[in-house]
Amino acid sequence: MAIITISRQNGSLGDELANYLKEKIGCEIISRSYAMENFFKDQSEETLDRLNESAKFFLDKIPGTDITFKDKLTASLIDKADNTENLIILGLGGCVILRGRPDTINIRVCASERTREDRISRRYNIGSDEAASSLSIGDRKHKRFVSILFETDLASPDLYDLTLNTDNLSVEECADAILALINKHDTRLRISRETEDNDSIDHQTETPVFKNPTEEEFARILDMYNIEWMYEPKTFPIEWDAEGNIKMAFSPDFYLPKFNIYLELTTMEQKYVTKKNKKARMVMELYPGTNVRIVYKKDFLALVERLRQFGG
C-alpha cells in the first residue's frame, strides 16, 4: 500500500474519509492529537496548549535542546513514514514534509462553501452565519499553519496527486478512488524497483500508444472483462555482446498485475513464431519469477475468459 497524506477544508468530509480509509486499510492515523500525545509527550501541558493555540510556537526551540518543535514534528513524521507500511497523515503539513516521496500519495479534500456551511450547521446545530464564521476561522488556521512552518500555500495544486470535491461524492466513493490510485501506483513502483534489481528496462509510459490494431483490440477485451493491464511496461535485455552491450531485448505487449504475467500477442501462424517463443523462454530463464506467454489472436477471448474465472 502507501503513505497517504490528507489535507482538507473544514466540513469537506476529510476527517470522515481518513477514518473510513483507516478501517478499510487497517492502519494508523497521525492527526494533531496523535502528534501532541506521542511526538511531544514529554512537554508540559502549558507547552502543548501553546502549540495548539498558534502555529508560530512550533518555531520555538524545545526546552533544553537546539531543535524546534517544527524540526521535531518533521523528523517524527518522516521516521513514522520510513518505518510504517501503511499510514494516514491528517493535516500537519504532511503533504509538504513528505512531498516527492514515491511511496506517498498526497490527497486534497475540498467542497464548496455552501456545502461545507450546510454540513457544519447540521453537525453542530448552529445557524448559517455561525457556520460560515467557524469555517472561515478553521480555514485560516489551516492555511496559516502550513504557511508559517513551511512557507507554502496549502491551496497550491502542485502539492497534491489527487483532489476530491465532496459536493457530490460520498466518503465511500472518495475512498474507492484513492484505493484504486494506490493500487495502480503500487504496481508502477513495483515494476520500477524490479527493473533496478534485475537490470531490465522500465518502459512505463503516461499514455499507451499501441503499435497495431490487434493490441488495441486486446486492450478493449481486457477492459470489457475488467482486467487491469499495463502496456509494454518493461523491456528485458536477453543477449549481450562481448563488451556487455545489449544486442537483443524483448518487450512483451501486456502485463496483467493481478496475475503477474506478461503477454506477447501475435497474429502469425504458430509455425512462424519460433523467434518469439525463444525470446519468451530466454526472459523466463534470465529473470526468474517472470512469467511470459505467447497469445494467438484466435485465443484472445478464451484466455480472457479463463482469467476472469480466476478472479480477473
Contacts in CASP RR format, 6 or more apart in sequence:
PFRMAT RR
TARGET T0000
AUTHOR 0000-0000-0000
METHOD contacts of the structure
MODEL  1
MAIITISRQNGSLGDELANYLKEKIGCEIISRSYAMENFFKDQSEETLDR
LNESAKFFLDKIPGTDITFKDKLTASLIDKADNTENLIILGLGGCVILRG
RPDTINIRVCASERTREDRISRRYNIGSDEAASSLSIGDRKHKRFVSILF
ETDLASPDLYDLTLNTDNLSVEECADAILALINKHDTRLRISRETEDNDS
IDHQTETPVFKNPTEEEFARILDMYNIEWMYEPKTFPIEWDAEGNIKMAF
SPDFYLPKFNIYLELTTMEQKYVTKKNKKARMVMELYPGTNVRIVYKKDF
LALVERLRQFGG
1 25 0 8 1.000
1 27 0 8 1.000
1 85 0 8 1.000
1 86 0 8 1.000
1 182 0 8 1.000
1 186 0 8 1.000
2 86 0 8 1.000
2 103 0 8 1.000
2 104 0 8 1.000
2 105 0 8 1.000
2 182 0 8 1.000
2 185 0 8 1.000
2 186 0 8 1.000
3 81 0 8 1.000
3 84 0 8 1.000
3 86 0 8 1.000
3 87 0 8 1.000
3 89 0 8 1.000
3 98 0 8 1.000
3 101 0 8 1.000
3 103 0 8 1.000
3 104 0 8 1.000
3 105 0 8 1.000
4 21 0 8 1.000
4 87 0 8 1.000
4 88 0 8 1.000
4 89 0 8 1.000
4 104 0 8 1.000
4 105 0 8 1.000
4 107 0 8 1.000
4 178 0 8 1.000
4 182 0 8 1.000
5 88 0 8 1.000
5 89 0 8 1.000
5 91 0 8 1.000
5 93 0 8 1.000
5 94 0 8 1.000
5 95 0 8 1.000
5 98 0 8 1.000
5 104 0 8 1.000
5 105 0 8 1.000
5 106 0 8 1.000
5 107 0 8 1.000
6 14 0 8 1.000
6 17 0 8 1.000
6 18 0 8 1.000
6 88 0 8 1.000
6 89 0 8 1.000
6 90 0 8 1.000
6 91 0 8 1.000
6 107 0 8 1.000
6 109 0 8 1.000
7 91 0 8 1.000
7 93 0 8 1.000
7 94 0 8 1.000
7 95 0 8 1.000
7 106 0 8 1.000
7 107 0 8 1.000
7 108 0 8 1.000
7 109 0 8 1.000
7 142 0 8 1.000
7 154 0 8 1.000
7 159 0 8 1.000
7 160 0 8 1.000
8 14 0 8 1.000
8 15 0 8 1.000
8 17 0 8 1.000
8 90 0 8 1.000
8 91 0 8 1.000
8 108 0 8 1.000
8 109 0 8 1.000
8 110 0 8 1.000
9 109 0 8 1.000
9 110 0 8 1.000
9 111 0 8 1.000
9 116 0 8 1.000
9 135 0 8 1.000
9 139 0 8 1.000
9 142 0 8 1.000
10 116 0 8 1.000
10 120 0 8 1.000
10 134 0 8 1.000
10 135 0 8 1.000
10 138 0 8 1.000
10 139 0 8 1.000
10 142 0 8 1.000
11 111 0 8 1.000
11 115 0 8 1.000
11 116 0 8 1.000
11 119 0 8 1.000
11 120 0 8 1.000
11 123 0 8 1.000
11 135 0 8 1.000
12 109 0 8 1.000
12 110 0 8 1.000
12 111 0 8 1.000
12 116 0 8 1.000
12 166 0 8 1.000
13 109 0 8 1.000
13 111 0 8 1.000
13 119 0 8 1.000
13 166 0 8 1.000
13 171 0 8 1.000
13 174 0 8 1.000
14 90 0 8 1.000
14 109 0 8 1.000
14 166 0 8 1.000
15 90 0 8 1.000
16 171 0 8 1.000
17 109 0 8 1.000
17 164 0 8 1.000
17 166 0 8 1.000
17 171 0 8 1.000
17 174 0 8 1.000
17 175 0 8 1.000
17 178 0 8 1.000
18 29 0 8 1.000
18 31 0 8 1.000
18 88 0 8 1.000
18 90 0 8 1.000
19 29 0 8 1.000
20 171 0 8 1.000
20 172 0 8 1.000
20 175 0 8 1.000
21 27 0 8 1.000
21 88 0 8 1.000
21 175 0 8 1.000
21 178 0 8 1.000
21 179 0 8 1.000
22 28 0 8 1.000
22 29 0 8 1.000
22 88 0 8 1.000
24 175 0 8 1.000
24 179 0 8 1.000
25 86 0 8 1.000
25 88 0 8 1.000
25 179 0 8 1.000
26 86 0 8 1.000
27 84 0 8 1.000
27 85 0 8 1.000
27 86 0 8 1.000
27 87 0 8 1.000
27 88 0 8 1.000
28 34 0 8 1.000
28 84 0 8 1.000
28 87 0 8 1.000
28 88 0 8 1.000
29 88 0 8 1.000
29 89 0 8 1.000
29 90 0 8 1.000
30 77 0 8 1.000
30 80 0 8 1.000
30 87 0 8 1.000
30 88 0 8 1.000
30 89 0 8 1.000
30 90 0 8 1.000
30 92 0 8 1.000
31 90 0 8 1.000
31 91 0 8 1.000
31 92 0 8 1.000
32 52 0 8 1.000
32 90 0 8 1.000
32 91 0 8 1.000
32 92 0 8 1.000
35 73 0 8 1.000
35 76 0 8 1.000
35 92 0 8 1.000
36 48 0 8 1.000
36 51 0 8 1.000
36 52 0 8 1.000
38 76 0 8 1.000
39 72 0 8 1.000
39 73 0 8 1.000
39 76 0 8 1.000
40 47 0 8 1.000
40 48 0 8 1.000
40 51 0 8 1.000
40 69 0 8 1.000
40 72 0 8 1.000
43 51 0 8 1.000
43 62 0 8 1.000
47 63 0 8 1.000
50 57 0 8 1.000
51 57 0 8 1.000
51 58 0 8 1.000
51 69 0 8 1.000
55 141 0 8 1.000
55 144 0 8 1.000
55 145 0 8 1.000
55 148 0 8 1.000
55 149 0 8 1.000
56 148 0 8 1.000
57 69 0 8 1.000
58 68 0 8 1.000
58 69 0 8 1.000
58 70 0 8 1.000
58 73 0 8 1.000
58 148 0 8 1.000
58 149 0 8 1.000
59 68 0 8 1.000
59 69 0 8 1.000
59 70 0 8 1.000
59 148 0 8 1.000
59 149 0 8 1.000
60 68 0 8 1.000
60 69 0 8 1.000
61 67 0 8 1.000
61 68 0 8 1.000
61 69 0 8 1.000
62 68 0 8 1.000
62 69 0 8 1.000
62 72 0 8 1.000
67 75 0 8 1.000
70 149 0 8 1.000
73 92 0 8 1.000
73 97 0 8 1.000
73 149 0 8 1.000
74 97 0 8 1.000
77 89 0 8 1.000
77 92 0 8 1.000
77 94 0 8 1.000
77 97 0 8 1.000
77 98 0 8 1.000
78 97 0 8 1.000
78 98 0 8 1.000
80 87 0 8 1.000
80 89 0 8 1.000
81 87 0 8 1.000
81 89 0 8 1.000
81 98 0 8 1.000
81 101 0 8 1.000
81 103 0 8 1.000
81 104 0 8 1.000
89 98 0 8 1.000
91 142 0 8 1.000
93 145 0 8 1.000
93 146 0 8 1.000
93 149 0 8 1.000
93 150 0 8 1.000
93 154 0 8 1.000
94 106 0 8 1.000
95 106 0 8 1.000
95 108 0 8 1.000
95 159 0 8 1.000
95 160 0 8 1.000
96 146 0 8 1.000
96 150 0 8 1.000
96 152 0 8 1.000
96 159 0 8 1.000
97 150 0 8 1.000
98 104 0 8 1.000
98 106 0 8 1.000
99 106 0 8 1.000
99 159 0 8 1.000
102 189 0 8 1.000
102 192 0 8 1.000
103 189 0 8 1.000
105 161 0 8 1.000
105 162 0 8 1.000
105 178 0 8 1.000
105 181 0 8 1.000
105 182 0 8 1.000
105 185 0 8 1.000
106 159 0 8 1.000
106 160 0 8 1.000
106 161 0 8 1.000
106 162 0 8 1.000
107 160 0 8 1.000
107 161 0 8 1.000
107 162 0 8 1.000
107 163 0 8 1.000
107 164 0 8 1.000
107 178 0 8 1.000
108 157 0 8 1.000
108 159 0 8 1.000
108 160 0 8 1.000
108 162 0 8 1.000
108 163 0 8 1.000
108 164 0 8 1.000
109 163 0 8 1.000
109 164 0 8 1.000
109 166 0 8 1.000
109 174 0 8 1.000
110 163 0 8 1.000
110 164 0 8 1.000
110 165 0 8 1.000
110 166 0 8 1.000
111 119 0 8 1.000
111 165 0 8 1.000
111 166 0 8 1.000
111 167 0 8 1.000
112 165 0 8 1.000
112 167 0 8 1.000
113 132 0 8 1.000
113 135 0 8 1.000
115 166 0 8 1.000
115 167 0 8 1.000
116 131 0 8 1.000
116 135 0 8 1.000
117 128 0 8 1.000
117 131 0 8 1.000
117 132 0 8 1.000
117 135 0 8 1.000
118 128 0 8 1.000
118 131 0 8 1.000
120 126 0 8 1.000
120 131 0 8 1.000
120 134 0 8 1.000
120 135 0 8 1.000
121 127 0 8 1.000
121 128 0 8 1.000
121 130 0 8 1.000
121 131 0 8 1.000
124 131 0 8 1.000
124 134 0 8 1.000
126 134 0 8 1.000
142 154 0 8 1.000
143 153 0 8 1.000
143 154 0 8 1.000
143 155 0 8 1.000
145 154 0 8 1.000
146 152 0 8 1.000
146 153 0 8 1.000
146 154 0 8 1.000
147 153 0 8 1.000
147 154 0 8 1.000
152 159 0 8 1.000
157 163 0 8 1.000
161 181 0 8 1.000
162 177 0 8 1.000
162 178 0 8 1.000
162 181 0 8 1.000
164 174 0 8 1.000
164 177 0 8 1.000
164 178 0 8 1.000
166 174 0 8 1.000
169 177 0 8 1.000
184 228 0 8 1.000
187 228 0 8 1.000
187 230 0 8 1.000
187 257 0 8 1.000
188 204 0 8 1.000
188 233 0 8 1.000
191 202 0 8 1.000
191 204 0 8 1.000
191 230 0 8 1.000
191 233 0 8 1.000
191 234 0 8 1.000
191 255 0 8 1.000
192 202 0 8 1.000
192 204 0 8 1.000
194 200 0 8 1.000
194 234 0 8 1.000
195 201 0 8 1.000
195 202 0 8 1.000
195 234 0 8 1.000
198 287 0 8 1.000
199 237 0 8 1.000
200 234 0 8 1.000
200 235 0 8 1.000
200 236 0 8 1.000
200 237 0 8 1.000
200 287 0 8 1.000
201 234 0 8 1.000
201 235 0 8 1.000
201 236 0 8 1.000
201 237 0 8 1.000
201 249 0 8 1.000
202 233 0 8 1.000
202 234 0 8 1.000
203 232 0 8 1.000
203 233 0 8 1.000
203 234 0 8 1.000
203 235 0 8 1.000
203 251 0 8 1.000
204 230 0 8 1.000
204 233 0 8 1.000
204 234 0 8 1.000
205 231 0 8 1.000
205 232 0 8 1.000
208 219 0 8 1.000
208 231 0 8 1.000
208 232 0 8 1.000
210 216 0 8 1.000
210 219 0 8 1.000
210 231 0 8 1.000
214 265 0 8 1.000
214 267 0 8 1.000
214 297 0 8 1.000
215 231 0 8 1.000
215 253 0 8 1.000
215 254 0 8 1.000
215 265 0 8 1.000
217 300 0 8 1.000
218 253 0 8 1.000
218 254 0 8 1.000
218 265 0 8 1.000
218 295 0 8 1.000
218 300 0 8 1.000
219 229 0 8 1.000
219 231 0 8 1.000
219 254 0 8 1.000
221 300 0 8 1.000
221 301 0 8 1.000
221 304 0 8 1.000
222 228 0 8 1.000
222 229 0 8 1.000
222 254 0 8 1.000
222 256 0 8 1.000
222 304 0 8 1.000
225 304 0 8 1.000
225 305 0 8 1.000
225 307 0 8 1.000
225 308 0 8 1.000
225 312 0 8 1.000
226 312 0 8 1.000
227 256 0 8 1.000
227 258 0 8 1.000
227 304 0 8 1.000
227 307 0 8 1.000
227 308 0 8 1.000
227 312 0 8 1.000
228 256 0 8 1.000
228 257 0 8 1.000
228 258 0 8 1.000
229 254 0 8 1.000
229 255 0 8 1.000
229 256 0 8 1.000
229 257 0 8 1.000
230 254 0 8 1.000
230 255 0 8 1.000
230 256 0 8 1.000
230 257 0 8 1.000
231 253 0 8 1.000
231 254 0 8 1.000
232 251 0 8 1.000
232 252 0 8 1.000
232 253 0 8 1.000
232 254 0 8 1.000
233 255 0 8 1.000
234 251 0 8 1.000
234 252 0 8 1.000
234 255 0 8 1.000
234 262 0 8 1.000
235 249 0 8 1.000
235 250 0 8 1.000
235 251 0 8 1.000
236 249 0 8 1.000
236 250 0 8 1.000
236 251 0 8 1.000
236 252 0 8 1.000
236 283 0 8 1.000
236 286 0 8 1.000
236 287 0 8 1.000
236 290 0 8 1.000
237 246 0 8 1.000
237 248 0 8 1.000
237 249 0 8 1.000
238 248 0 8 1.000
238 249 0 8 1.000
238 250 0 8 1.000
238 279 0 8 1.000
238 282 0 8 1.000
238 283 0 8 1.000
238 286 0 8 1.000
239 246 0 8 1.000
239 247 0 8 1.000
239 248 0 8 1.000
239 249 0 8 1.000
239 282 0 8 1.000
240 246 0 8 1.000
240 247 0 8 1.000
241 247 0 8 1.000
248 279 0 8 1.000
250 264 0 8 1.000
250 279 0 8 1.000
250 280 0 8 1.000
250 282 0 8 1.000
250 283 0 8 1.000
250 292 0 8 1.000
252 262 0 8 1.000
252 263 0 8 1.000
252 264 0 8 1.000
252 280 0 8 1.000
252 283 0 8 1.000
252 292 0 8 1.000
253 263 0 8 1.000
253 264 0 8 1.000
253 265 0 8 1.000
254 262 0 8 1.000
254 263 0 8 1.000
254 265 0 8 1.000
255 261 0 8 1.000
255 262 0 8 1.000
255 263 0 8 1.000
256 262 0 8 1.000
256 263 0 8 1.000
256 307 0 8 1.000
258 311 0 8 1.000
258 312 0 8 1.000
259 307 0 8 1.000
259 310 0 8 1.000
259 312 0 8 1.000
260 291 0 8 1.000
261 291 0 8 1.000
261 292 0 8 1.000
261 293 0 8 1.000
262 283 0 8 1.000
262 290 0 8 1.000
262 291 0 8 1.000
262 292 0 8 1.000
262 293 0 8 1.000
263 292 0 8 1.000
263 293 0 8 1.000
263 295 0 8 1.000
264 276 0 8 1.000
264 279 0 8 1.000
264 280 0 8 1.000
264 292 0 8 1.000
264 293 0 8 1.000
264 294 0 8 1.000
264 295 0 8 1.000
265 295 0 8 1.000
265 297 0 8 1.000
266 273 0 8 1.000
266 276 0 8 1.000
266 294 0 8 1.000
266 295 0 8 1.000
266 296 0 8 1.000
266 297 0 8 1.000
267 296 0 8 1.000
267 297 0 8 1.000
270 296 0 8 1.000
273 294 0 8 1.000
276 294 0 8 1.000
277 294 0 8 1.000
280 292 0 8 1.000
280 293 0 8 1.000
280 294 0 8 1.000
283 290 0 8 1.000
283 292 0 8 1.000
284 290 0 8 1.000
284 291 0 8 1.000
284 292 0 8 1.000
295 303 0 8 1.000
END
